[in-house]
Amino acid sequence: MKPRKKTGFTLLELLVVLAILGLLAAIVGPQVIRYLGSSKTQAAQVQAKNVVASLNLFRLDVGRFPTPQEGVTALIKAPSSAPNWNGPYLPDESAVTDPWGKPYLMRVPGEHGEVDVYSLGSDGVAGGTGEAKDVGSW
């Protein structure tokens, strides 16, 4: 009977593989995190534009934009002061919530159009840079 040859990886081979994986994580990790942050900002901008389109449908039916007290939730639940409401204009509450979990804000009349829909970004404070910057429908 022939002696069986031992198979497996040496400690040196395992260390080399771990070093390569560590380098990949160090290079790719920050890029992925940066991409995820910018994707939330881009998603917020697209969602804000969808909310503006729904607000325009609301205005066609009701004859006005929602009041500041009614806010963007008037697109989902009929306000008592809107007898011609023909909604819901958006499927659910998540459609009027930004990617950071805060409700979209609106301004009528807007600074960039008839109505502005915007998010204050990840920090919830006006201004900011990067993922914390304000994102709007304009």
Summary of the structure (lengths in Angstrom):
residues: 138
radius of gyration: 25.3
end to end distance: 79.6
largest distance: 93.4
contacts: 357
relative contact order: 0.14
helix: 46%
strand: 8%
